[in-house]
Structure formats: C-alpha cells, structure tokens
Amino acid sequence: MTDIEPRVARLEAIEDIKCLKARHMYLADSGYPVDELTDLWCEDGTMLGVYSDVDDPAKPGEGGQKPYHGREQIRSFWILHDRLYDWCLHLTASPIIDVTGDLENAAGKWTWLMLATRKVNGASAAVWLGGTQTETYRKERGAWKFHTLRTDVKLVSTHGDGWVPSRYLAQAPV
C-alpha cells in the first residue's frame, strides 16, 4: 500500500458528501427551512425536481421533470415544497459516490423513500414516494455542495389507511 494520503482524502470526501446528503434530508424532514436548504447548492446549480398539477397549479395535467437553474430558482422549489408537505420522512440508501482525482468534484447515486403528508386536491393525504436521485457535487470554499440533482420517481401512492390526523399509535405495540 502506497500513497495513503490521497486514499484517505478520497474517503473523507465521500463521508463529507454523505453528510451533505444527510443534512439535505434532515432539513427537508424538519419543515423545509428554505434558506438552509438553498445554501446546500452551488450558485450555478441545477435541480430537476418532480412536479405535477398539485405542485404547480399553473400547469395542470403536466408531469415530469421541471428544471430549476441557479440558487434563486432552487429556492423557489423549496418554497413550493414547504407549502405542499405538512410532514415528511426521508430514507436514503445505497449511495454510490465517485470522487474525481482532484478531490473537487464528485458524482453520486442514491435510492430514496419518502413518507409524507401532502396536499392532494387541497386536502391532506398520506403518501409514499420513492425512486433514485442522481447527483453531482462540487467543493466550494472548502465545503461540498450540490451542483446537480435529478430525481427519478419510481413510486407514488397514497397510504390506504393513512396516518392523518395522527402518525402515532393510540396504544403501544405489544
């Protein structure tokens, strides 16, 4: 084994990127604090965020990927999600992270699952969402930031019994 320092630096970069992703999910699950979420992005970042008629009432019936370019548009994405979701819980898994040799850029792929209470036709509904996220990252002023994030949804479903009005059991399980 030689050149342990570059290998350790690469592993540290991967851990820092995992922490960036964890912070992203934690903030989303903490009520979408718009400014803090926006700060996780490069100034010239791009997000491909899922939308539908409930996401953007000005575009009824359209679905798919809507690009958000730059931090101001990405900020508008978080404002929208703060309005749509009363509660959410993200689970991420299976990170695949490749860091470039210069330790300044990286690419990643994640699997995600989200339980949420979301506005559907104006009413709160319990929903499941899930899929993959493909991302690129860039180190800016010593910190890793999202440069691009593409969400590909593989699952969208209401939860039959719901968890509205409460996500908690009336009695402790035995």
Secondary structure, 3 states (H helix, E strand, C coil): CCCHHHHHHHHHHHHHHHHHHHHHHHHHHCCCCHHHHHCCEEEEEEEEEEECCCCCCCCCCCCEEEEEEHHHHHHHHHHHHHHHEEEEEEEEEEEEEEECCCCCEEEEEEEEEEEEEEEECCEEEEEEEEEEEEEEEEEECCEEEEEEEEEEEEEEEECCCCCCCCCCCCCCCC
